Amino acid sequence: MSYEYERVAPASGLRLHLNENTAGCSPAVVAAVRALSAQDLAIYPDYDDAVAACAARLRVDPESLLLTNGLDEGILVAAMVALRGTTSAAPFEGIVVVPAFDMYAACTDAAAGHLVEVPLGPLFEFPLDGVLAAVTDRTRIVWLTNPNNPTGQSIGRDDIVTIARAASEALVFVDEAYVDFGGESLIGDPALVELPNLVVGRTFAKAYGLAGIRAGAVIGPRERIAQLRRVIPPYSINACAAAALPAAFGDAAHYDWYVRQVAESKRLLYAAFDGRGIEYWKSNANFVLARFPGCGPALAERLAQRGVHVRDRSRDPGCGDCLRITAGVVEHTRRLLSVLEEVL
């Protein structure tokens, strides 16, 4: 079986289907990119300022941090390193808890690994026992999303540590793409120093609005990050991203404002769904998953016809008739709810 990342067609109107930052990046980022000269764009970029700014923002040692071209590149590099040496006769294995971001499957497949899927529980609870049972002597990477996409549910810190200890021969990759909006990060936790097989992935697409810039990071023990650094292509971070990151991290007010907007948008969605008796899951991410029995896909289509785009997740395990709705700027959420009321 092969896997491929599902590309979603661009959409005009209100884009609440790709978990993007609906406010846009900080004005300081726009100014920093505009300040780049023709010469700046003609030479290979210097990453020193970007690395220093990112390390300071995350409060980690620069040697324990690897900047990547979006977190997608970090996921691909982790798969390459972890699954190196696999053979078709006895392939190494990657474990993924599903439903999940499909880059984990795509990158495991690209590195010739065999993917083992462990489903979430019936209420989307984390399947610790299922993951532990799936670990074998062939396991080389375990993909964990915290909070999960598309459910928004978090994994307990102790569960992650238990898995990392049980799968000591595997790389345990904890994707914290949405942790800015809720949940508990492993960055700063002693486990990230004590467990040599544990790394954390972060993206700056969501809370900082840099999806178009393509910038992410992988954080972990120095020795493990050094292994990943040897595989990553040179100059994979472009000049615009190198300029944008220090500017984004420097505008704490814009970041804080957007995180508050997301929290209020989630509150509005919860209240609206409670009022209509719609099943949903409280989320630690910048989106909410809700179930619309018998009409999920059709509802998504009717919203799209009115210029409001949400993500139909009906094909994901356990997500029949579920729509994932980005929670961003409050004004956008109010518009969504108005249109949703009309459609329903």
Beta strands, then each sheet from edge to edge (+ up, - down):
strand 1: 14-16
strand 2: 65-68
strand 3: 93-98
strand 4: 114-119
strand 5: 139-145
strand 6: 171-175
strand 7: 198-203
strand 8: 216-219
strand 9: 279-281
strand 10: 287-291
strand 11: 308-312
strand 12: 322-326
sheet 1: 1+ 11+ 12- 10+ 9-
sheet 2: 2+ 8- 7+ 6+ 5+ 3+ 4+
end
